[in-house]
Amino acid sequence: MEFLPDNSVSSTFWSSLRVKIESNLVTTPFLRSGRGRPDLISNLRYVPEDFRVSPEKGSKPLFPDLPQNEKYLHPDYEPQLQRLRLLGLKDLALEDMLVRVKIDTESNTESRLCSTMRTTTDKMWHKRVALFLLPCKKNCPKEWEKVLALPLIPLFPAGLHNWRSASETEVYYPAVDNVSVPADLKMSLVTADAAMHPERRRLFTALGVNEPPIDLIRQLIYGRNKPNNSLSLKESLEHLRFLWWTHPKDYKHDSKHRRVCIFNKNAKLVLPLSSEIFFDSNDPFGVRELFPSDPSLILHQTYLAAPSPTERPGHPSWREWLRDFIGVQEYPRLANRDDLTQLSPTFERISKDCPGKVVGVLRAHWSKYKDQINKHIREKVSYIKVPFVRRDGTPAQGRLKDADLPIPALIKACELFAVDRSYPFVDLASDITDRDLTEWEFLKIFRVNKELNLDFYLRILHFVRNLEGDIVQERIFKLYLQIQCQCVQAESSEAARITVR
C-alpha cells in the first residue's frame, strides 16, 4: 500500500523537514570529489565548460586537481547539477583555476614530466587552454597579470624545461614572412609547431610575443659571421636565405654582405670580402678547369642544391643575389674589384700557374673584361708572358705585347724568308684564317700584332740571321727592302728609322 502524506499535516511540517534535511546535507560529506574522496558540498566546485578538455558534459578538466586541496566535483553528479546548485554548490572560481594552471606550469624540475602543459601534444587541448586564458586579458585585468607571469610559451629548441613567460625575456615568433629565423642567433623563439596553431598564436601575441624586427636579425647574423666564430654549413645557409628573402628592393651595394661567411667546396669558411670564390661551372675557362686540384675556389654545392623560398617579382634571384651582394663570382675577374688598377688575385694566379690559358681566358670572358680595361690593366696584361708556338715544336715564351697572331698572311711571310719553322706565334690552341680575326681583334689592345708591319719584319730579321747557306744573303737583302718600304710608308719616317737602328 503506497504511503500518502496526510493532508491534515500542515505545510509547516514539510517545510521544517526539508530545511532539516538540507541542513544535514550541507554539514555531511556526502559528495565525492573527482578522485572519489567524500567531502562537504561547500568544499567542492563544479568545473565550468571553459575549463574542460571539451565543452561536452562530463569531459575532463584541462588541468588536474590539487591532491592537498581537492575542489573538483565528481563528473557522475552532472545529471543532479541543478539540484546541487540549490543546495549551495558553486562553480570553480577563476582564481582557483589559475592556481591549478600555475602549479602545473611551474612544477619543479623533478615533477615536470607530470606537467600537462609541457607534455601534452594534443592540438585540441592547447586550443582549449588558449580559449580559456585569452578572455582574462579583457575581462579580468588583475588575474591577467598573473597569467603574464606564467611560463606558457614553449621555446626552441623544444623541451620540457624550455618554457618561459614573456615577462622573463623578449620572445619572438620563429619566422618572418614565412621565412624561418636562423636558430643560432641566441634569440628566444617560440617553437615552430606551437606558433602555427591559430589560437595559441593569439594567446602568445596577447602574452607579448612579437615578430622579430628584420633589422635586428640581420645585425645578429652579421655578428655571427666572424672568422673566429664556429659556424656550420646549415647555419650559413639559413643566414643567407634570410638575408636574401628580406633584402630591401632599394638596398644599395656595399661590402657589408661580403662580410658574411660562406663555405667553399672544401667545407671551409671563407669571407668574400677578402677571398675570391666562384660558382661551379663547366666553362672550359672557369676556375674548376683552370685549377682542377684546388676546389677551395668553388662555392659549396649545398648553396645551390638546397630548395629556396618562392622568388618574388622585382627581387633578385637567389643566384643573382649571391653574385651581386655576397660576392660569389661567375668568372675570374680581370681587374681587382677593390683596386681597379691591379689585376685580380685569380687572374694573377692564372698568369703565373697556367700562362697557356691566359689568351683563352681573355677571349672567353672578353664581353665582361672590356669594361674593366684601363691603362694600368692594359699595361699589366701586355707584359704577361704567354707560350708561343713554333712549327718545329720547340717551346718558346714571350710577353703578350711582343706576340703575333698566327694568321695566314704572317705565316706566308715567314715561309718567304724561310723562318716559318722557327718563328714563334702566340699559341691560340686553335687554327685561324683571315676571316676568323673577329674574335681575336681584342688582342690589339695588348699590342698583339696581326699586320705585316715594321715590328714584324724586324723580328723576322732576328731569325733570318740564324739561317745558313748561300741563299741567306738574298733573303736578308729582300728583308731589308721590306724594312725600307715600311720606313718610307710610316707616318713618321724618322721614328721608323730610329726603331730600325
C-alpha positions, 0 to 999 in steps of 0.5 A: 500500500503506497504511503500518502502524506496526510493532508491534515499535516500542515505545510509547516511540517514539510517545510521544517523537514526539508530545511532539516534535511538540507541542513544535514546535507550541507554539514555531511560529506556526502559528495565525492570529489573527482578522485572519489574522496567524500567531502562537504558540498561547500568544499567542492566546485563544479568545473565550468565548460571553459575549463574542460578538455571539451565543452561536452558534459562530463569531459575532463578538466584541462588541468588536474586537481590539487591532491592537498586541496581537492575542489573538483566535483565528481563528473557522475553528479552532472545529471543532479547539477541543478539540484546541487546548485540549490543546495549551495554548490558553486562553480570553480572560481577563476582564481582557483583555476589559475592556481591549478594552471600555475602549479602545473606550469611551474612544477619543479624540475623533478615533477615536470614530466607530470606537467600537462602543459609541457607534455601534452601534444594534443592540438585540441587541448592547447586550443582549449587552454588558449580559449580559456586564458585569452578572455582574462586579458579583457575581462579580468585585468588583475588575474591577467597579470598573473597569467603574464607571469606564467611560463606558457610559451614553449621555446626552441629548441623544444623541451620540457624545461624550455618554457618561459613567460614573456615577462622573463625575456623578449620572445619572438615568433620563429619566422618572418614572412614565412621565412624561418629565423636562423636558430643560432642567433641566441634569440628566444623563439617560440617553437615552430609547431606551437606558433602555427596553431591559430589560437595559441598564436593569439594567446602568445601575441596577447602574452607579448610575443612579437615578430622579430624586427628584420633589422635586428636579425640581420645585425645578429647574423652579421655578428655571427659571421666572424672568422673566429666564430664556429659556424656550420654549413646549415647555419650559413645557409639559413643566414643567407636565405634570410638575408636574401628573402628580406633584402630591401628592393632599394638596398644599395651595394656595399661590402657589408654582405661580403662580410658574411661567411660562406663555405667553399667546396672544401667545407671551409669558411671563407669571407668574400670580402677578402677571398675570391670564390666562384660558382661551379661551372663547366666553362672550359675557362672557369676556375674548376678547369683552370685549377682542377686540384684546388676546389677551395675556389668553388662555392659549396654545392649545398648553396645551390642544391638546397630548395629556396623560398618562392622568388618574388617579382622585382627581387633578385634571384637567389643566384643573382643575389649571391653574385651581386651582394655576397660576392660569389663570382661567375668568372675570374675577374680581370681587374681587382674589384677593390683596386681597379688598377691591379689585376685580380688575385685569380687572374694573377694566379692564372698568369703565373700557374697556367700562362697557356690559358691566359689568351683563352681566358681573355677571349672567353670572358672578353664581353665582361673584361672590356669594361674593366680595361684601363691603362694600368690593366692594359699595361699589366696584361701586355707584359704577361708572358704567354707560350708561343708556338713554333712549327718545329715544336720547340717551346718558346715564351714571350710577353703578350705585347711582343706576340703575333697572331698566327694568321695566314698572311704572317705565316706566308711571310715567314715561309718567304724568308724561310723562318716559318719553322722557327718563328714563334706565334702566340699559341691560340690552341686553335687554327685561324684564317683571315676571316676568323680575326673577329674574335681575336681583334681584342688582342690589339689592345695588348699590342698583339700584332696581326699586320705585316708591319715594321715590328714584324719584319724586324723580328723576322730579321732576328731569325733570318740571321740564324739561317745558313747557306748561300741563299741567306744573303738574298733573303736578308737583302729582300728583308731589308727592302721590306724594312725600307718600304715600311720606313718610307710608308710610316707616318713618321719616317724618322721614328721608323728609322730610329726603331730600325737602328 
